[in-house]
Amino acid sequence: MKAYFISGMAADERVFKYVRLPEGYEIVHLTWIAPQQNESLSSYAIRMAERIDTSEPFVLVGLSFGGMLVTEIAKRYQPVKTILIASIPLSAHLPGYFRIAATMRLHKVVPIGLVKTAARLKRFITNEKSEDKKLLWEIIKSSDAKFIRWSMEAVLNWKNEEMPKTILHIHGTRDEVLPARYTTPTHIIPKAGHLMVMSQPEEVNRILHNVLAV
């Protein structure tokens, strides 16, 4: 069975380097496509889904921003499972400070270069391995500024009140981007941060194997 993966906002498929699925699953990475002008998150998600073979059973896996996208895809199609990692299934689960930022239009004026720099500097206080920090620095550096600007706008304007069926939601207790207290995970990983797919892959893989093994 194919498992379609979507990464986070300023990332790509390399953040899933440690993810291992049970035998019988094939990982397919849905890479980014260019957003259309003023395109909504839900519209973008459906265009991403055009590369999914919906004629056979499949699984969706989304990290952070990617989790919001697979949530929208799951509303249109019928995945066997929808798996969110360090993400949220409902727009109401966005932290209050996101709404403040939207009201103040901060996402329109904050330089993307500053956002990238902050993300890279944060690696000094996170617990990824040295080689993974270097990889993340490279991923952030090479990320597309226009795409980041659009995705920030899309998240802040996202409206979804429909919980996906057959959802699995893995979250860390130390997620600093989307704190666990604002959402309703099915599985909690103690002391895990937003990028637990790289810092605590063993725990993530254990959960994935438990729920996907047939």
CYANA upper distance limits for C-alpha pairs under 8 A (distance plus 0.5 A):
  1 MET  CA     24 GLY  CA      6.67
  1 MET  CA     25 TYR  CA      5.29
  1 MET  CA     26 GLU  CA      6.56
  1 MET  CA     57 PRO  CA      7.00
  1 MET  CA     58 PHE  CA      6.32
  1 MET  CA     59 VAL  CA      8.10
  2 LYS  CA     25 TYR  CA      6.12
  2 LYS  CA     26 GLU  CA      5.15
  2 LYS  CA     27 ILE  CA      6.46
  2 LYS  CA     28 VAL  CA      7.13
  2 LYS  CA     57 PRO  CA      8.07
  2 LYS  CA     58 PHE  CA      5.68
  2 LYS  CA     59 VAL  CA      6.89
  3 ALA  CA     25 TYR  CA      7.00
  3 ALA  CA     26 GLU  CA      6.37
  3 ALA  CA     27 ILE  CA      5.42
  3 ALA  CA     28 VAL  CA      6.46
  3 ALA  CA     58 PHE  CA      6.31
  3 ALA  CA     59 VAL  CA      5.00
  3 ALA  CA     60 LEU  CA      6.20
  3 ALA  CA     61 VAL  CA      7.38
  4 TYR  CA     27 ILE  CA      6.58
  4 TYR  CA     28 VAL  CA      5.31
  4 TYR  CA     29 HIS  CA      6.23
  4 TYR  CA     30 LEU  CA      6.99
  4 TYR  CA     52 ILE  CA      8.07
  4 TYR  CA     58 PHE  CA      7.96
  4 TYR  CA     59 VAL  CA      6.66
  4 TYR  CA     60 LEU  CA      5.50
  4 TYR  CA     61 VAL  CA      6.50
  5 PHE  CA     13 GLU  CA      8.35
  5 PHE  CA     27 ILE  CA      7.48
  5 PHE  CA     28 VAL  CA      6.63
  5 PHE  CA     29 HIS  CA      5.31
  5 PHE  CA     30 LEU  CA      6.45
  5 PHE  CA     60 LEU  CA      6.74
  5 PHE  CA     61 VAL  CA      5.23
  5 PHE  CA     62 GLY  CA      6.23
  5 PHE  CA     66 GLY  CA      8.48
  6 ILE  CA     12 ASP  CA      8.44
  6 ILE  CA     13 GLU  CA      7.92
  6 ILE  CA     29 HIS  CA      6.79
  6 ILE  CA     30 LEU  CA      6.04
  6 ILE  CA     31 THR  CA      7.52
  6 ILE  CA     61 VAL  CA      6.89
  6 ILE  CA     62 GLY  CA      5.30
  6 ILE  CA     63 LEU  CA      6.87
  6 ILE  CA     66 GLY  CA      5.32
  6 ILE  CA     67 GLY  CA      7.83
  6 ILE  CA     69 LEU  CA      8.34
  6 ILE  CA     70 VAL  CA      8.07
  7 SER  CA     11 ALA  CA      6.55
  7 SER  CA     12 ASP  CA      5.97
  7 SER  CA     13 GLU  CA      6.53
  7 SER  CA     15 VAL  CA      7.82
  7 SER  CA     16 PHE  CA      8.39
  7 SER  CA     62 GLY  CA      6.57
  7 SER  CA     63 LEU  CA      5.54
  7 SER  CA     64 SER  CA      7.65
  7 SER  CA     65 PHE  CA      7.66
  7 SER  CA     66 GLY  CA      5.59
  8 GLY  CA     12 ASP  CA      7.47
  8 GLY  CA     62 GLY  CA      8.17
  8 GLY  CA     63 LEU  CA      5.78
  8 GLY  CA     64 SER  CA      5.56
  8 GLY  CA     65 PHE  CA      5.33
  8 GLY  CA     66 GLY  CA      5.67
  8 GLY  CA     67 GLY  CA      8.45
  9 MET  CA     64 SER  CA      7.87
  9 MET  CA     65 PHE  CA      5.95
  9 MET  CA     66 GLY  CA      7.67
  9 MET  CA    148 ILE  CA      6.97
  9 MET  CA    151 SER  CA      7.30
 10 ALA  CA    139 ILE  CA      7.88
 10 ALA  CA    140 ILE  CA      6.40
 10 ALA  CA    143 SER  CA      6.07
 10 ALA  CA    144 ASP  CA      8.08
 10 ALA  CA    148 ILE  CA      6.92
 11 ALA  CA     15 VAL  CA      7.47
 11 ALA  CA    139 ILE  CA      6.40
 11 ALA  CA    140 ILE  CA      7.03
 11 ALA  CA    143 SER  CA      7.28
 12 ASP  CA     31 THR  CA      7.56
 12 ASP  CA    139 ILE  CA      7.64
 13 GLU  CA     17 LYS  CA      7.96
 13 GLU  CA     29 HIS  CA      6.82
 13 GLU  CA     31 THR  CA      7.84
 15 VAL  CA    136 LEU  CA      8.26
 15 VAL  CA    197 VAL  CA      7.55
 15 VAL  CA    198 MET  CA      7.14
 16 PHE  CA    197 VAL  CA      6.94
 16 PHE  CA    198 MET  CA      7.77
 17 LYS  CA    198 MET  CA      8.19
 18 TYR  CA    197 VAL  CA      7.47
 18 TYR  CA    198 MET  CA      7.08
 18 TYR  CA    201 PRO  CA      6.56
 19 VAL  CA    197 VAL  CA      7.42
 19 VAL  CA    201 PRO  CA      7.04
 19 VAL  CA    204 VAL  CA      8.19
 19 VAL  CA    205 ASN  CA      6.67
 20 ARG  CA    205 ASN  CA      6.48
 21 LEU  CA     25 TYR  CA      6.81
 21 LEU  CA     27 ILE  CA      8.47
 21 LEU  CA    205 ASN  CA      7.51
 21 LEU  CA    208 LEU  CA      7.13
 21 LEU  CA    209 HIS  CA      6.69
 21 LEU  CA    212 LEU  CA      8.19
 22 PRO  CA    208 LEU  CA      8.44
 22 PRO  CA    209 HIS  CA      6.13
 22 PRO  CA    212 LEU  CA      7.28
 22 PRO  CA    213 ALA  CA      6.25
 23 GLU  CA    213 ALA  CA      8.29
 30 LEU  CA     48 MET  CA      7.69
 30 LEU  CA     51 ARG  CA      8.11
 32 TRP  CA     48 MET  CA      8.27
 33 ILE  CA     48 MET  CA      7.72
 34 ALA  CA    147 PHE  CA      7.90
 35 PRO  CA     39 GLU  CA      6.85
 35 PRO  CA     44 TYR  CA      7.07
 35 PRO  CA    147 PHE  CA      7.82
 35 PRO  CA    150 TRP  CA      8.02
 36 GLN  CA     44 TYR  CA      8.48
 38 ASN  CA    150 TRP  CA      8.38
 39 GLU  CA     43 SER  CA      6.93
 39 GLU  CA     44 TYR  CA      7.04
 39 GLU  CA    154 ALA  CA      8.07
 40 SER  CA     44 TYR  CA      6.71
 40 SER  CA    154 ALA  CA      6.15
 40 SER  CA    157 ASN  CA      8.21
 40 SER  CA    158 TRP  CA      7.86
 41 LEU  CA     45 ALA  CA      6.63
 41 LEU  CA     69 LEU  CA      7.47
 41 LEU  CA    151 SER  CA      8.16
 41 LEU  CA    154 ALA  CA      5.62
 41 LEU  CA    155 VAL  CA      7.30
 41 LEU  CA    158 TRP  CA      6.80
 42 SER  CA     46 ILE  CA      6.91
 42 SER  CA     69 LEU  CA      7.50
 42 SER  CA     72 GLU  CA      6.20
 42 SER  CA     73 ILE  CA      8.38
 42 SER  CA    158 TRP  CA      8.24
 43 SER  CA     47 ARG  CA      6.97
 44 TYR  CA     48 MET  CA      6.76
 44 TYR  CA     69 LEU  CA      8.43
 45 ALA  CA     49 ALA  CA      6.75
 45 ALA  CA     69 LEU  CA      5.57
 45 ALA  CA     70 VAL  CA      7.58
 45 ALA  CA     72 GLU  CA      6.72
 45 ALA  CA     73 ILE  CA      6.49
 46 ILE  CA     50 GLU  CA      7.24
 46 ILE  CA     72 GLU  CA      7.83
 46 ILE  CA     73 ILE  CA      6.41
 46 ILE  CA     76 ARG  CA      8.37
 49 ALA  CA     73 ILE  CA      6.99
 53 ASP  CA     58 PHE  CA      8.43
 54 THR  CA     58 PHE  CA      7.74
 54 THR  CA     77 TYR  CA      7.94
 57 PRO  CA     79 PRO  CA      7.07
 57 PRO  CA     80 VAL  CA      6.76
 58 PHE  CA     79 PRO  CA      5.84
 58 PHE  CA     80 VAL  CA      6.29
 58 PHE  CA     81 LYS  CA      8.13
 59 VAL  CA     79 PRO  CA      5.80
 59 VAL  CA     80 VAL  CA      5.95
 59 VAL  CA     81 LYS  CA      5.63
 59 VAL  CA     82 THR  CA      6.67
 59 VAL  CA     83 ILE  CA      8.24
 60 LEU  CA     70 VAL  CA      6.68
 60 LEU  CA     74 ALA  CA      8.37
 60 LEU  CA     79 PRO  CA      7.07
 60 LEU  CA     81 LYS  CA      6.89
 60 LEU  CA     82 THR  CA      5.38
 60 LEU  CA     83 ILE  CA      6.46
 61 VAL  CA     66 GLY  CA      8.33
 61 VAL  CA     67 GLY  CA      7.39
 61 VAL  CA     70 VAL  CA      7.32
 61 VAL  CA     82 THR  CA      6.67
 61 VAL  CA     83 ILE  CA      5.13
 61 VAL  CA     84 LEU  CA      6.45
 61 VAL  CA     85 ILE  CA      8.03
 62 GLY  CA     66 GLY  CA      4.77
 62 GLY  CA     67 GLY  CA      4.24
 62 GLY  CA     68 MET  CA      7.75
 62 GLY  CA     69 LEU  CA      7.67
 62 GLY  CA     70 VAL  CA      6.36
 62 GLY  CA     83 ILE  CA      6.85
 62 GLY  CA     84 LEU  CA      5.62
 62 GLY  CA     85 ILE  CA      6.64
 62 GLY  CA     87 SER  CA      8.21
 63 LEU  CA     67 GLY  CA      5.45
 63 LEU  CA     84 LEU  CA      6.63
 63 LEU  CA     85 ILE  CA      5.27
 63 LEU  CA     86 ALA  CA      6.49
 63 LEU  CA     87 SER  CA      6.68
 64 SER  CA     68 MET  CA      7.51
 64 SER  CA     84 LEU  CA      8.02
 64 SER  CA     85 ILE  CA      6.81
 64 SER  CA     86 ALA  CA      5.63
 64 SER  CA     87 SER  CA      4.65
 64 SER  CA     88 ILE  CA      7.89
 64 SER  CA    194 HIS  CA      8.39
 65 PHE  CA     69 LEU  CA      7.12
 65 PHE  CA     87 SER  CA      7.19
 65 PHE  CA    155 VAL  CA      8.25
 66 GLY  CA     70 VAL  CA      6.78
 66 GLY  CA     87 SER  CA      8.28
 67 GLY  CA     71 THR  CA      6.65
 67 GLY  CA     83 ILE  CA      7.98
 67 GLY  CA     84 LEU  CA      5.44
 67 GLY  CA     85 ILE  CA      7.15
 67 GLY  CA     86 ALA  CA      8.29
 67 GLY  CA     87 SER  CA      5.84
 67 GLY  CA     88 ILE  CA      7.18
 67 GLY  CA     89 PRO  CA      7.72
 68 MET  CA     72 GLU  CA      7.06
 68 MET  CA     87 SER  CA      7.32
 68 MET  CA     88 ILE  CA      6.89
 68 MET  CA     89 PRO  CA      6.64
 68 MET  CA     90 LEU  CA      8.47
 69 LEU  CA     73 ILE  CA      6.83
 70 VAL  CA     74 ALA  CA      6.45
 70 VAL  CA     82 THR  CA      7.55
 70 VAL  CA     84 LEU  CA      8.41
 71 THR  CA     75 LYS  CA      7.07
 71 THR  CA     82 THR  CA      7.72
 71 THR  CA     89 PRO  CA      6.55
 71 THR  CA    163 MET  CA      8.27
 71 THR  CA    164 PRO  CA      6.62
 72 GLU  CA     76 ARG  CA      7.45
 73 ILE  CA     77 TYR  CA      6.68
 74 ALA  CA     78 GLN  CA      6.41
 74 ALA  CA     79 PRO  CA      6.75
 74 ALA  CA     82 THR  CA      7.37
 74 ALA  CA    164 PRO  CA      6.66
 74 ALA  CA    165 LYS  CA      8.25
 75 LYS  CA    162 GLU  CA      8.28
 75 LYS  CA    164 PRO  CA      6.92
 80 VAL  CA    166 THR  CA      7.61
 81 LYS  CA    165 LYS  CA      8.12
 81 LYS  CA    166 THR  CA      5.69
 81 LYS  CA    167 ILE  CA      6.50
 81 LYS  CA    168 LEU  CA      7.71
 82 THR  CA    164 PRO  CA      7.58
 82 THR  CA    165 LYS  CA      7.91
 82 THR  CA    166 THR  CA      6.73
 82 THR  CA    167 ILE  CA      5.33
 82 THR  CA    168 LEU  CA      6.65
 83 ILE  CA    167 ILE  CA      6.38
 83 ILE  CA    168 LEU  CA      5.18
 83 ILE  CA    169 HIS  CA      6.28
 83 ILE  CA    170 ILE  CA      8.19
 84 LEU  CA     88 ILE  CA      7.67
 84 LEU  CA     89 PRO  CA      8.17
 84 LEU  CA    167 ILE  CA      8.10
 84 LEU  CA    168 LEU  CA      6.71
 84 LEU  CA    169 HIS  CA      5.18
 84 LEU  CA    170 ILE  CA      6.65
 85 ILE  CA    169 HIS  CA      6.52
 85 ILE  CA    170 ILE  CA      5.36
 85 ILE  CA    171 HIS  CA      6.53
 86 ALA  CA    169 HIS  CA      8.30
 86 ALA  CA    170 ILE  CA      6.76
 86 ALA  CA    171 HIS  CA      5.33
 86 ALA  CA    172 GLY  CA      7.34
 86 ALA  CA    175 ASP  CA      7.72
 86 ALA  CA    178 LEU  CA      7.52
 86 ALA  CA    194 HIS  CA      6.18
 86 ALA  CA    195 LEU  CA      8.01
 86 ALA  CA    196 MET  CA      8.42
 87 SER  CA    169 HIS  CA      8.24
 87 SER  CA    171 HIS  CA      7.83
 87 SER  CA    178 LEU  CA      7.24
 88 ILE  CA     93 HIS  CA      6.78
 88 ILE  CA     94 LEU  CA      7.94
 88 ILE  CA    178 LEU  CA      8.20
 88 ILE  CA    183 THR  CA      6.93
 89 PRO  CA     93 HIS  CA      8.03
 89 PRO  CA    160 ASN  CA      8.41
 89 PRO  CA    162 GLU  CA      8.48
 89 PRO  CA    163 MET  CA      6.68
 89 PRO  CA    164 PRO  CA      7.78
 90 LEU  CA     94 LEU  CA      8.25
 90 LEU  CA    159 LYS  CA      8.22
 90 LEU  CA    160 ASN  CA      5.86
 90 LEU  CA    161 GLU  CA      6.07
 90 LEU  CA    162 GLU  CA      7.36
 90 LEU  CA    163 MET  CA      7.18
 91 SER  CA    158 TRP  CA      6.61
 91 SER  CA    159 LYS  CA      5.96
 91 SER  CA    160 ASN  CA      5.75
 91 SER  CA    161 GLU  CA      7.29
 92 ALA  CA    159 LYS  CA      8.50
 92 ALA  CA    160 ASN  CA      8.20
 92 ALA  CA    161 GLU  CA      7.94
 93 HIS  CA    182 TYR  CA      5.81
 93 HIS  CA    183 THR  CA      5.69
 94 LEU  CA     98 PHE  CA      6.99
 94 LEU  CA     99 ARG  CA      8.23
 94 LEU  CA    178 LEU  CA      7.62
 94 LEU  CA    182 TYR  CA      7.43
 95 PRO  CA     99 ARG  CA      7.76
 95 PRO  CA    178 LEU  CA      7.39
 95 PRO  CA    179 PRO  CA      8.07
 95 PRO  CA    182 TYR  CA      6.82
 96 GLY  CA    100 ILE  CA      7.01
 97 TYR  CA    101 ALA  CA      6.63
 98 PHE  CA    102 ALA  CA      6.75
 98 PHE  CA    156 LEU  CA      7.28
 99 ARG  CA    103 THR  CA      6.63
 99 ARG  CA    156 LEU  CA      7.42
100 ILE  CA    104 MET  CA      6.65
101 ALA  CA    105 ARG  CA      6.36
101 ALA  CA    106 LEU  CA      5.73
101 ALA  CA    107 HIS  CA      7.30
102 ALA  CA    106 LEU  CA      6.99
102 ALA  CA    107 HIS  CA      7.44
102 ALA  CA    156 LEU  CA      6.46
102 ALA  CA    157 ASN  CA      8.47
105 ARG  CA    109 VAL  CA      7.62
106 LEU  CA    110 VAL  CA      6.40
107 HIS  CA    149 ARG  CA      7.70
107 HIS  CA    152 MET  CA      6.99
107 HIS  CA    153 GLU  CA      7.28
108 LYS  CA    149 ARG  CA      8.07
108 LYS  CA    153 GLU  CA      8.44
110 VAL  CA    114 LEU  CA      7.74
110 VAL  CA    115 VAL  CA      8.08
111 PRO  CA    115 VAL  CA      7.18
112 ILE  CA    116 LYS  CA      6.70
112 ILE  CA    145 ALA  CA      6.55
112 ILE  CA    148 ILE  CA      7.93
112 ILE  CA    149 ARG  CA      7.57
113 GLY  CA    117 THR  CA      6.64
113 GLY  CA    145 ALA  CA      8.22
114 LEU  CA    118 ALA  CA      6.62
115 VAL  CA    119 ALA  CA      6.74
116 LYS  CA    120 ARG  CA      6.70
116 LYS  CA    140 ILE  CA      6.75
116 LYS  CA    141 LYS  CA      7.47
117 THR  CA    121 LEU  CA      6.57
118 ALA  CA    122 LYS  CA      6.60
119 ALA  CA    123 ARG  CA      7.50
119 ALA  CA    140 ILE  CA      7.98
120 ARG  CA    124 PHE  CA      8.41
120 ARG  CA    136 LEU  CA      8.09
120 ARG  CA    137 TRP  CA      6.10
120 ARG  CA    140 ILE  CA      7.50
121 LEU  CA    125 ILE  CA      8.48
122 LYS  CA    126 THR  CA      7.10
123 ARG  CA    127 ASN  CA      8.24
123 ARG  CA    128 GLU  CA      8.16
123 ARG  CA    133 LYS  CA      6.67
127 ASN  CA    199 SER  CA      6.73
128 GLU  CA    132 ASP  CA      6.44
128 GLU  CA    133 LYS  CA      6.55
128 GLU  CA    198 MET  CA      7.03
128 GLU  CA    199 SER  CA      5.30
129 LYS  CA    133 LYS  CA      6.77
129 LYS  CA    199 SER  CA      7.77
130 SER  CA    134 LYS  CA      6.97
131 GLU  CA    135 LEU  CA      6.86
132 ASP  CA    136 LEU  CA      6.59
132 ASP  CA    198 MET  CA      7.90
133 LYS  CA    137 TRP  CA      6.64
134 LYS  CA    138 GLU  CA      6.82
135 LEU  CA    139 ILE  CA      6.71
136 LEU  CA    140 ILE  CA      6.57
137 TRP  CA    141 LYS  CA      6.52
138 GLU  CA    142 SER  CA      6.61
139 ILE  CA    143 SER  CA      6.63
143 SER  CA    148 ILE  CA      8.26
144 ASP  CA    148 ILE  CA      6.85
145 ALA  CA    149 ARG  CA      6.73
146 LYS  CA    150 TRP  CA      6.73
147 PHE  CA    151 SER  CA      6.54
148 ILE  CA    152 MET  CA      6.61
149 ARG  CA    153 GLU  CA      6.99
150 TRP  CA    154 ALA  CA      6.63
151 SER  CA    155 VAL  CA      6.58
152 MET  CA    156 LEU  CA      6.82
153 GLU  CA    157 ASN  CA      6.73
154 ALA  CA    158 TRP  CA      6.40
168 LEU  CA    185 PRO  CA      8.18
168 LEU  CA    186 THR  CA      6.51
168 LEU  CA    187 HIS  CA      8.05
169 HIS  CA    184 THR  CA      8.36
169 HIS  CA    185 PRO  CA      5.34
169 HIS  CA    186 THR  CA      5.57
169 HIS  CA    187 HIS  CA      6.57
170 ILE  CA    185 PRO  CA      6.36
170 ILE  CA    186 THR  CA      6.85
170 ILE  CA    187 HIS  CA      5.28
170 ILE  CA    188 ILE  CA      6.39
170 ILE  CA    189 ILE  CA      7.85
170 ILE  CA    204 VAL  CA      8.13
171 HIS  CA    175 ASP  CA      7.88
171 HIS  CA    180 ALA  CA      6.90
171 HIS  CA    185 PRO  CA      6.52
171 HIS  CA    187 HIS  CA      6.89
171 HIS  CA    188 ILE  CA      5.60
171 HIS  CA    189 ILE  CA      6.68
171 HIS  CA    192 ALA  CA      8.17
171 HIS  CA    194 HIS  CA      8.44
172 GLY  CA    180 ALA  CA      7.16
172 GLY  CA    188 ILE  CA      6.11
172 GLY  CA    189 ILE  CA      5.24
172 GLY  CA    190 PRO  CA      6.45
172 GLY  CA    191 LYS  CA      6.84
172 GLY  CA    192 ALA  CA      4.79
172 GLY  CA    193 GLY  CA      5.90
172 GLY  CA    194 HIS  CA      7.33
172 GLY  CA    196 MET  CA      7.75
173 THR  CA    179 PRO  CA      7.80
173 THR  CA    180 ALA  CA      6.46
173 THR  CA    188 ILE  CA      7.26
173 THR  CA    189 ILE  CA      6.85
173 THR  CA    190 PRO  CA      5.77
173 THR  CA    191 LYS  CA      5.87
173 THR  CA    192 ALA  CA      6.25
173 THR  CA    193 GLY  CA      7.37
174 ARG  CA    179 PRO  CA      7.50
174 ARG  CA    180 ALA  CA      8.18
174 ARG  CA    190 PRO  CA      7.99
174 ARG  CA    191 LYS  CA      5.83
174 ARG  CA    192 ALA  CA      5.80
174 ARG  CA    193 GLY  CA      5.13
174 ARG  CA    194 HIS  CA      7.84
175 ASP  CA    179 PRO  CA      5.50
175 ASP  CA    180 ALA  CA      7.08
175 ASP  CA    192 ALA  CA      7.07
175 ASP  CA    193 GLY  CA      4.59
175 ASP  CA    194 HIS  CA      5.03
176 GLU  CA    193 GLY  CA      7.03
176 GLU  CA    194 HIS  CA      6.84
177 VAL  CA    194 HIS  CA      6.94
178 LEU  CA    182 TYR  CA      8.01
178 LEU  CA    194 HIS  CA      8.00
179 PRO  CA    183 THR  CA      8.07
180 ALA  CA    184 THR  CA      7.73
180 ALA  CA    185 PRO  CA      7.82
187 HIS  CA    207 ILE  CA      8.40
189 ILE  CA    203 GLU  CA      7.64
189 ILE  CA    204 VAL  CA      8.50
192 ALA  CA    196 MET  CA      6.10
192 ALA  CA    199 SER  CA      8.08
192 ALA  CA    200 GLN  CA      7.29
193 GLY  CA    199 SER  CA      8.41
195 LEU  CA    199 SER  CA      6.91
196 MET  CA    200 GLN  CA      5.34
196 MET  CA    201 PRO  CA      6.83
196 MET  CA    204 VAL  CA      7.95
197 VAL  CA    201 PRO  CA      5.30
197 VAL  CA    204 VAL  CA      6.96
200 GLN  CA    204 VAL  CA      7.16
201 PRO  CA    205 ASN  CA      6.40
202 GLU  CA    206 ARG  CA      6.58
203 GLU  CA    207 ILE  CA      6.95
204 VAL  CA    208 LEU  CA      6.78
205 ASN  CA    209 HIS  CA      6.51
206 ARG  CA    210 ASN  CA      6.71
207 ILE  CA    211 VAL  CA      6.85
208 LEU  CA    212 LEU  CA      6.36
209 HIS  CA    213 ALA  CA      5.86
